[in-house]
Amino acid sequence: MIDPIHEYSREEGQSITGGYVYRGREIPKLVGFYLYGDFVTGKIWALKQKNGKKISNELVIQVPFQISTFGQDISGEVYFADFGTGNIFRIAKKN
C-alpha cells in the first residue's frame, strides 16, 4: 500500500465517494482531473496529481444530494447518483 495522494478533514467532508478521471469534452479545464465527492456534504472536487503527488484540489460544485456513486460514459463524461432519490446526474458546464 502507498500513502494517500490527498486527505481532507472532517470539516471539509465526512464520507468520500470515489470517482473518475475526467476525459470528456464538455468541460476542457477538467480534463485529466480526478473527480470525487462527499456523500454527506454533496461537494464534488477535482484533484490533479503528477507522479503520485497532489498538484491541486479544487471544489467544483456543491449539490443538495447524497453522492453515492460515480460513473463515466464512453465519451469520458462523468455522472453521479443521488442515494436519496436514485436519480443520475451528468456533471456539465454551467450555462
N, C-alpha and C positions, 0 to 999 in steps of 0.2 A: 504494500500500500504506500502511496505517496502523500505528501502533505497537501491540504486543500489549496486551490488557487485563490479562493476568496471565502471569507466568513463574514457574517453580519450579526449584530447584537439583537437582543430581544426587543429593543426599542424600534428597530427597523422592520422586523418581521418575526414570525413565530413558527412558520412551517413551510420550508422550501418545497416547491413543486418544480422538478427538473424540466427542462425544455429542449430546444433545438438550436443549432447554429442557423441563423437566417441566411438563406441563399436565394431569396426571391428577387423580384424586380420592382415591386411596387414602392419599396422604401429603400432606395440605394444606400443611404447613410447607415443602415443596419446590417448590410452585407458583411458576413464574417463574424458578427457578434452572436454570442450565446444568449438566447432569450430564456429567462426563467421567471418564476413568480412566487408569490407567497399566498398560501391558502387562506390565511386569516385576514390579512390586510388588503388583498386584492391588488397589490403592487406588482408590476412587471418591469424587470430590469434588463439591460443589455450589457453583457460582460465581454470585454475584449481581452484576450491573452496572447502572449507570444512566448514560445519556448517554456510553457508551464508557469509563466509569471503574469499576474494581472497588470494590464496597462490602464484600463478604465472600467468603471462600473457606473452606469447611468440609469436613473429612473426614467422609463419610457412613458408609462401611463399607470394610473390607479383606477381600477374598475370596482363597481359595487357588487362583486361576485366572489364566490369561493372557488379559486382556481384549483381544479382537481387534477387536470392533466393537460398536456400539450400534444399537438400533432403537427405534421408537416405534409403538404401535398407534393405532387410530382414536380411542381414549378418552384418549390422551395418556400412557398408562403407558409406562415405559421398560424396555427389555430390554438384556442384553449377552450376547455369545457368548464361550465359552472356546475358545481356539485348540487347546489340548491334547486336549480330548475332543470338541469340536464341539457341546457342549450349549449350550442357550439358557436364560437365567435372567431372570426378571422381578424388578425392584427393588421390594421390598414392605416394608410396615411390619412391625417386629418384633412378635411376639405377646407 
